[in-house]
Amino acid sequence: MSLHDVLGFMTFIVACAAAAAPGMKFRPGVWYAALRKPAWTPPDWVFPVVWTVLYFMIAIAGWLVWTGAGSQDAALPLVVFGLQLVFNALWSALFFGLRLPGYAFADLLLLWLTILATILLFLPLHPVAAWMLLPYLLWVAFAGALNFAIWRLNRAGGVA
């Protein structure tokens, strides 16, 4: 592996860490603990474990496309890849930071769509990279259902 490849990989790791950063800044805390949640809500410890694995897989998938495709072929897929990271980062700020689960749910819908678009754009360039994003797509679908349920259960209490 060349220095160029190592630096590229580190760039994808840093990009995913940047997307994760709002989740480290805006923590669930007392507000989240007081919300009504569906019975199928996982324990709090599950979220950081799952997200750590997913962020690593997301970084590897992006890097595989970046190294395996020509720069012209990878341009649009990597722009969409970057866009899904922006929607990913925005969710924690909306849900935990601003305490706006309704807007956070709308963000999750956009996140899910951009992940799907990224998978479809990655597929012809690097099928393994595309498949590596499938657990991410499924987790965001689950997170969306949980976000929606929490929003609905707490709307009467003034949670937007």
BALOBA-1460 file (C-alpha; in Angstrom, 3 decimals):
// residues 160
<rec num="1" residu="m" x="0.000" y="0.000" z="0.000"/>
<rec num="2" residu="s" x="1.408" y="3.380" z="-1.008"/>
<rec num="3" residu="l" x="1.668" y="6.496" z="1.119"/>
<rec num="4" residu="h" x="-1.025" y="7.996" z="-1.113"/>
<rec num="5" residu="d" x="-3.380" y="5.141" z="-0.218"/>
<rec num="6" residu="v" x="-2.609" y="5.424" z="3.507"/>
<rec num="7" residu="l" x="-3.229" y="9.179" z="3.479"/>
<rec num="8" residu="g" x="-6.438" y="8.596" z="1.530"/>
<rec num="9" residu="f" x="-7.613" y="6.045" z="4.061"/>
<rec num="10" residu="m" x="-6.809" y="8.401" z="6.923"/>
<rec num="11" residu="t" x="-8.831" y="11.107" z="5.153"/>
<rec num="12" residu="f" x="-11.881" y="8.842" z="5.089"/>
<rec num="13" residu="i" x="-11.372" y="7.970" z="8.768"/>
<rec num="14" residu="v" x="-11.176" y="11.683" z="9.641"/>
<rec num="15" residu="a" x="-14.296" y="12.447" z="7.553"/>
<rec num="16" residu="c" x="-16.258" y="9.761" z="9.399"/>
<rec num="17" residu="a" x="-14.906" y="10.958" z="12.748"/>
<rec num="18" residu="a" x="-16.070" y="14.471" z="11.828"/>
<rec num="19" residu="a" x="-19.545" y="13.078" z="11.117"/>
<rec num="20" residu="a" x="-19.463" y="11.330" z="14.496"/>
<rec num="21" residu="a" x="-18.260" y="14.416" z="16.392"/>
<rec num="22" residu="p" x="-21.714" y="15.979" z="16.957"/>
<rec num="23" residu="g" x="-22.777" y="12.675" z="18.530"/>
<rec num="24" residu="m" x="-19.950" y="13.075" z="21.030"/>
<rec num="25" residu="k" x="-20.796" y="16.723" z="21.691"/>
<rec num="26" residu="f" x="-24.582" y="16.375" z="21.947"/>
<rec num="27" residu="r" x="-25.149" y="13.532" z="24.407"/>
<rec num="28" residu="p" x="-28.507" y="12.003" z="25.345"/>
<rec num="29" residu="g" x="-28.471" y="13.236" z="28.933"/>
<rec num="30" residu="v" x="-31.368" y="13.942" z="31.272"/>
<rec num="31" residu="w" x="-33.700" y="15.231" z="28.533"/>
<rec num="32" residu="y" x="-33.470" y="11.973" z="26.560"/>
<rec num="33" residu="a" x="-33.760" y="9.828" z="29.699"/>
<rec num="34" residu="a" x="-37.050" y="11.568" z="30.557"/>
<rec num="35" residu="l" x="-38.633" y="10.931" z="27.142"/>
<rec num="36" residu="r" x="-41.171" y="8.153" z="26.651"/>
<rec num="37" residu="k" x="-39.666" y="5.463" z="24.442"/>
<rec num="38" residu="p" x="-41.034" y="2.318" z="22.826"/>
<rec num="39" residu="a" x="-40.409" y="-0.991" z="24.566"/>
<rec num="40" residu="w" x="-38.074" y="-2.062" z="21.735"/>
<rec num="41" residu="t" x="-35.588" y="0.764" z="22.419"/>
<rec num="42" residu="p" x="-32.115" y="-0.778" z="22.801"/>
<rec num="43" residu="p" x="-30.074" y="-0.081" z="25.929"/>
<rec num="44" residu="d" x="-28.015" y="3.117" z="25.660"/>
<rec num="45" residu="w" x="-24.679" y="1.245" z="25.479"/>
<rec num="46" residu="v" x="-25.686" y="-0.351" z="22.142"/>
<rec num="47" residu="f" x="-25.587" y="2.911" z="20.194"/>
<rec num="48" residu="p" x="-21.886" y="3.821" z="20.536"/>
<rec num="49" residu="v" x="-20.839" y="0.220" z="19.886"/>
<rec num="50" residu="v" x="-22.903" y="-0.042" z="16.698"/>
<rec num="51" residu="w" x="-21.915" y="3.420" z="15.464"/>
<rec num="52" residu="t" x="-18.195" y="2.755" z="15.990"/>
<rec num="53" residu="v" x="-18.367" y="-0.348" z="13.813"/>
<rec num="54" residu="l" x="-20.526" y="1.397" z="11.220"/>
<rec num="55" residu="y" x="-18.284" y="4.462" z="10.947"/>
<rec num="56" residu="f" x="-15.281" y="2.231" z="10.366"/>
<rec num="57" residu="m" x="-17.167" y="0.321" z="7.638"/>
<rec num="58" residu="i" x="-18.350" y="3.588" z="6.065"/>
<rec num="59" residu="a" x="-14.757" y="4.867" z="5.925"/>
<rec num="60" residu="i" x="-13.492" y="1.625" z="4.363"/>
<rec num="61" residu="a" x="-16.289" y="1.639" z="1.767"/>
<rec num="62" residu="g" x="-15.537" y="5.208" z="0.720"/>
<rec num="63" residu="w" x="-11.822" y="4.507" z="0.571"/>
<rec num="64" residu="l" x="-12.349" y="1.368" z="-1.538"/>
<rec num="65" residu="v" x="-14.291" y="3.371" z="-4.124"/>
<rec num="66" residu="w" x="-11.736" y="6.173" z="-4.019"/>
<rec num="67" residu="t" x="-8.828" y="3.762" z="-4.605"/>
<rec num="68" residu="g" x="-10.614" y="1.406" z="-7.001"/>
<rec num="69" residu="a" x="-12.344" y="3.787" z="-9.398"/>
<rec num="70" residu="g" x="-10.964" y="6.454" z="-11.672"/>
<rec num="71" residu="s" x="-11.352" y="9.986" z="-10.378"/>
<rec num="72" residu="q" x="-14.002" y="10.816" z="-12.983"/>
<rec num="73" residu="d" x="-16.012" y="7.664" z="-12.235"/>
<rec num="74" residu="a" x="-15.840" y="8.200" z="-8.478"/>
<rec num="75" residu="a" x="-16.621" y="11.938" z="-8.421"/>
<rec num="76" residu="l" x="-20.430" y="11.780" z="-8.150"/>
<rec num="77" residu="p" x="-20.494" y="8.716" z="-5.853"/>
<rec num="78" residu="l" x="-18.041" y="10.377" z="-3.474"/>
<rec num="79" residu="v" x="-19.973" y="13.664" z="-3.472"/>
<rec num="80" residu="v" x="-23.118" y="11.736" z="-2.489"/>
<rec num="81" residu="f" x="-21.017" y="9.830" z="0.067"/>
<rec num="82" residu="g" x="-19.986" y="13.181" z="1.555"/>
<rec num="83" residu="l" x="-23.582" y="14.398" z="1.551"/>
<rec num="84" residu="q" x="-24.747" y="11.411" z="3.589"/>
<rec num="85" residu="l" x="-22.020" y="12.188" z="6.129"/>
<rec num="86" residu="v" x="-23.409" y="15.734" z="6.428"/>
<rec num="87" residu="f" x="-26.934" y="14.408" z="7.085"/>
<rec num="88" residu="n" x="-25.432" y="11.922" z="9.541"/>
<rec num="89" residu="a" x="-23.661" y="14.680" z="11.481"/>
<rec num="90" residu="l" x="-26.743" y="16.889" z="11.488"/>
<rec num="91" residu="w" x="-28.963" y="14.323" z="13.226"/>
<rec num="92" residu="s" x="-27.312" y="14.485" z="16.670"/>
<rec num="93" residu="a" x="-27.427" y="18.279" z="16.656"/>
<rec num="94" residu="l" x="-31.125" y="18.247" z="15.755"/>
<rec num="95" residu="f" x="-32.216" y="15.469" z="18.099"/>
<rec num="96" residu="f" x="-30.023" y="15.911" z="21.169"/>
<rec num="97" residu="g" x="-28.665" y="19.434" z="20.721"/>
<rec num="98" residu="l" x="-31.794" y="21.306" z="19.648"/>
<rec num="99" residu="r" x="-34.223" y="18.666" z="20.988"/>
<rec num="100" residu="l" x="-36.213" y="18.611" z="17.764"/>
<rec num="101" residu="p" x="-37.073" y="14.949" z="17.093"/>
<rec num="102" residu="g" x="-39.461" y="15.852" z="14.254"/>
<rec num="103" residu="y" x="-36.744" y="17.680" z="12.329"/>
<rec num="104" residu="a" x="-34.274" y="14.943" z="13.245"/>
<rec num="105" residu="f" x="-36.661" y="12.399" z="11.712"/>
<rec num="106" residu="a" x="-36.822" y="14.447" z="8.491"/>
<rec num="107" residu="d" x="-33.016" y="14.478" z="8.493"/>
<rec num="108" residu="l" x="-32.985" y="10.688" z="8.928"/>
<rec num="109" residu="l" x="-35.218" y="10.305" z="5.885"/>
<rec num="110" residu="l" x="-32.728" y="12.338" z="3.845"/>
<rec num="111" residu="l" x="-29.859" y="10.378" z="5.367"/>
<rec num="112" residu="w" x="-31.487" y="7.067" z="4.444"/>
<rec num="113" residu="l" x="-32.075" y="8.236" z="0.861"/>
<rec num="114" residu="t" x="-28.497" y="9.441" z="0.445"/>
<rec num="115" residu="i" x="-27.126" y="6.179" z="1.866"/>
<rec num="116" residu="l" x="-29.266" y="4.267" z="-0.623"/>
<rec num="117" residu="a" x="-28.050" y="6.530" z="-3.438"/>
<rec num="118" residu="t" x="-24.451" y="6.001" z="-2.296"/>
<rec num="119" residu="i" x="-24.926" y="2.227" z="-2.353"/>
<rec num="120" residu="l" x="-26.431" y="2.337" z="-5.842"/>
<rec num="121" residu="l" x="-23.614" y="4.590" z="-7.100"/>
<rec num="122" residu="f" x="-20.914" y="2.470" z="-5.441"/>
<rec num="123" residu="l" x="-22.306" y="-0.831" z="-6.739"/>
<rec num="124" residu="p" x="-20.949" y="-0.685" z="-10.312"/>
<rec num="125" residu="l" x="-17.606" y="0.735" z="-9.122"/>
<rec num="126" residu="h" x="-16.898" y="-1.534" z="-6.168"/>
<rec num="127" residu="p" x="-19.610" y="-4.046" z="-5.168"/>
<rec num="128" residu="v" x="-17.910" y="-4.908" z="-1.862"/>
<rec num="129" residu="a" x="-17.908" y="-1.223" z="-0.870"/>
<rec num="130" residu="a" x="-21.597" y="-0.986" z="-1.732"/>
<rec num="131" residu="w" x="-22.456" y="-4.062" z="0.344"/>
<rec num="132" residu="m" x="-20.416" y="-2.728" z="3.265"/>
<rec num="133" residu="l" x="-22.932" y="0.137" z="3.508"/>
<rec num="134" residu="l" x="-25.959" y="-2.159" z="3.799"/>
<rec num="135" residu="p" x="-25.704" y="-2.551" z="7.627"/>
<rec num="136" residu="y" x="-25.551" y="1.257" z="7.831"/>
<rec num="137" residu="l" x="-28.703" y="1.578" z="5.718"/>
<rec num="138" residu="l" x="-30.500" y="-0.974" z="7.904"/>
<rec num="139" residu="w" x="-29.362" y="0.663" z="11.153"/>
<rec num="140" residu="v" x="-30.514" y="4.085" z="9.944"/>
<rec num="141" residu="a" x="-33.894" y="2.546" z="9.026"/>
<rec num="142" residu="f" x="-34.139" y="1.197" z="12.578"/>
<rec num="143" residu="a" x="-32.955" y="4.520" z="14.024"/>
<rec num="144" residu="g" x="-35.578" y="6.274" z="11.905"/>
<rec num="145" residu="a" x="-38.336" y="4.048" z="13.255"/>
<rec num="146" residu="l" x="-37.102" y="4.666" z="16.806"/>
<rec num="147" residu="n" x="-36.801" y="8.431" z="16.231"/>
<rec num="148" residu="f" x="-40.334" y="8.521" z="14.785"/>
<rec num="149" residu="a" x="-41.757" y="6.512" z="17.685"/>
<rec num="150" residu="i" x="-40.089" y="8.760" z="20.261"/>
<rec num="151" residu="w" x="-41.331" y="11.849" z="18.453"/>
<rec num="152" residu="r" x="-44.899" y="10.530" z="18.335"/>
<rec num="153" residu="l" x="-44.883" y="9.347" z="21.965"/>
<rec num="154" residu="n" x="-43.707" y="12.741" z="23.203"/>
<rec num="155" residu="r" x="-45.501" y="15.224" z="20.939"/>
<rec num="156" residu="a" x="-48.127" y="16.057" z="23.544"/>
<rec num="157" residu="g" x="-45.331" y="17.015" z="25.924"/>
<rec num="158" residu="g" x="-44.146" y="19.835" z="23.678"/>
<rec num="159" residu="v" x="-41.376" y="17.888" z="21.931"/>
<rec num="160" residu="a" x="-41.234" y="19.219" z="18.378"/>
